[in-house]
Amino acid sequence: MTSMQTENFYSRRQALSRAAGGFGSLALGALLAEESRAAEKSRGTAPGRLDPLSPKKPHFAPRAKNVIFIYMTGGVSHVDSFDYKPRLFEQHGKKITVDNWQGKLGNFTRYLKRPDWKFKPNKRTGAMVSDLFPHIREVMDDICLVRSMESNHTNHYEATLGIHTGSWTFARPSLGSWVSYGLGTENRDLPSFLVIAPKEPYAGGQTWGSDFLPGSHQGTRITPGANPVPNLKRRASTASQQRLELDLISELNRKHLEERELDQALDARIRSFETAFGMQQAAPELFDLSGETDKTLALYGIERGKTSGFGWQCLMARRLAEKGVRFIELIDTGSSGNWDSHGNMNAHGPLARNVDKPIAGLLTDLKQRGMLNDTLVVWTTEFGRTPYHEEAKHPGREHHHQAFASWFAGGGTRAGLDYGSTDEHGIAVADKRVHVHDFHATLLHILGLDHEHLTYRHAGRDYRLTDVHGEVIHDLLT
């Protein structure tokens, strides 16, 4: 870099910093992006300058237009929740031989462990759900349950990457980023991909990262609390002063980008300022729950004025879906840890109570508002837990990637369906296997996206969410 280039670089950087000094203020530069786009139109849009978040047509007619992706980090036990196995109750403590233990192949002697909760049927469909989730059990007639999920890895980090990106070994764009890339957004004032999480899951921010996709498709994290998005308040004392700042930032951004037409990172950063400005305008109303009725708050288990908890996350998801946000992920890390119950399965109890009523409330609320027709709700975890243990009386369960449960609701999925099965002890998939790649292919299909054609050229090859795998499970769909 020459001295003149260095001087120009730092003078622009300093001007931006002084004019904007923070997320909210930098975001104000977004108004200028409108002017930049108008200028681009008048002189002919340069290659690569199309707005990456503009709405895009799907490959075919979609069943749903947005997704609420509910992720339970840590590994929820399938045999203690949605995969009823009477033989585990009957044969508790029985010695068996298994060929896989924590990802290691061989012959291992283990002891069957019964579920710690009783199972009861849903009154309308008869679907068996444990007492861990009594509220979700009551809405199983709206749920398409998949009991035959399978993943590739038994470690949290890799399994978390797998369920989010389709890759268990390398960081790749997350599911939400692919959806944003494929469909864009219906509301330019808000990010197309939002993540509401009190804490980071295993693999951290890579779970919502865009990797080689344009940075504007990366998930934006909201942290529950009194100030979920910092620096939203305008720093300028008057609107006219704010306008002056915006004019300056817009001019500097435009000139800087003209010299760097192919700099996608820079373009994404400028676009992020635009989105951030939109959030400055839209977020105060979005996070204001004063207009929600007492009945609605009670449905989610929220006390009026509360700004945290999984009920708040679920209600915010409904409000974001109403605003047209394309992909909303809710991550539950629990109030005192996560679902990784190695020591004692009783730890699942308080974690389930934290999410059971809010999730059932979300489905009920979406349904009564007519939103479940075109909103897809997904519930999953990274893997299940072993139906056995190496110690006969051990109260915990270990990681188990060979079989676990997930479910869909709404978005044209078959309500009340109980799909796939595991063997009599819940150890391995016995029928209608659904690999994570199939899970992703089906989700994209519901949104009108062909997983084999949703690709991005990177490092000399075309990449896709499902790599070279994946089959759409049409039996899950209406």
Secondary structure, DSSP 8 states (H G I E B T S, - for coil): --HHHHHHHHHHHHHHHHHH-SHHHHHTTHHHHHHHHHHHHHH---TT-S-TTS----SS--S-SEEEEEEETT---GGGTT---HHHHHTTT-EEEEEEETTEEEEEEEEE---SS-EEE-TTT--EEETT-HHHHHTGGGEEEEEEEE-S-SSHHHHHHHHHHS-SSS----HHHHHHHHH--S-TTS-SEEEE-SS--TTGGGGG--TTS-GGGS-EEE--SS-SSSS-S--SSSHHHHHHHHHHHHHHHHHHHHTTTT-HHHHHHHHHHHHHHHHHHHHHHHT--TTS-HHHHHHHT--TT---SHHHHHHHHHHHHHTT-SEEEEEE--SSS-S--SS-GGGHHHHHHHHHHHHHHHHHHHHHTT-TTTEEEEEEES-EE-SEESSTT-----EE-S-EEEEEESTTB-TT-EE-EE-TTSSSEEES-EEHHHHHHHHHHHTT--TTT--EEETTEEE-TTTT-----GGGB-
